Amino acid sequence: MFQLPSYAPDLNPQEGIWSMAKRDIGNLAAADLRQITRAVRRRLKQIHYRPDLVDGCPAGTGLVMDG
């Protein structure tokens, strides 16, 4: 077994999810924090219902998953 570095975003599957969310709201000209929060929640909910996208995030790290 190997030890992961303390900060390795390219090996963290969650970074793939956040990358997808940020890509879609990156150009949002929000009037306030509430609008940004709603946009992020909406995008995360959309991603949640796309298992193919979610499953691709661990695969994108190149790490082998046991199980």
C-alpha positions in Angstrom: 0.0 0.0 0.0 1.3 3.5 -0.8 0.8 6.8 1.0 -0.9 9.6 -0.9 0.6 13.1 -0.7 -1.0 15.5 1.7 -2.4 17.5 -1.2 -3.1 15.8 -4.4 -6.2 17.2 -6.1 -5.5 15.2 -9.3 -5.9 12.0 -7.2 -9.1 13.1 -5.4 -12.3 12.0 -7.0 -14.3 14.8 -5.3 -12.2 17.4 -7.3 -13.8 16.0 -10.5 -17.3 16.8 -9.1 -16.3 20.3 -8.1 -14.7 20.9 -11.4 -17.9 20.0 -13.2 -20.0 22.3 -10.9 -17.5 25.2 -11.3 -17.4 24.9 -15.0 -21.1 25.4 -15.3 -21.4 28.3 -12.9 -18.1 30.0 -13.6 -19.6 32.8 -15.6 -22.5 33.4 -13.3 -23.0 37.1 -12.5 -24.6 36.5 -9.1 -26.3 39.4 -7.2 -25.7 37.8 -3.8 -24.4 34.7 -2.0 -27.9 33.1 -2.0 -28.0 33.1 -5.8 -24.6 31.4 -5.9 -25.6 28.9 -3.4 -28.8 28.0 -5.3 -26.8 27.6 -8.6 -24.2 25.3 -6.9 -26.9 23.2 -5.3 -28.8 23.0 -8.5 -25.7 21.8 -10.4 -24.7 19.3 -7.8 -28.2 17.9 -7.9 -28.0 17.5 -11.7 -24.7 15.8 -11.3 -26.1 13.5 -8.6 -28.7 12.2 -11.0 -26.0 11.4 -13.7 -24.2 8.3 -12.3 -22.1 8.1 -15.4 -20.6 11.4 -14.5 -20.1 10.5 -10.9 -18.5 7.1 -11.8 -16.1 8.8 -14.1 -14.5 10.9 -11.4 -12.7 8.0 -9.6 -11.8 6.6 -13.0 -10.3 10.0 -13.9 -7.8 9.7 -11.1 -6.1 6.6 -12.6 -6.2 4.9 -9.3 -7.3 1.2 -9.1 -10.4 0.7 -6.9 -10.5 -2.7 -5.1 -13.9 -4.3 -4.6 
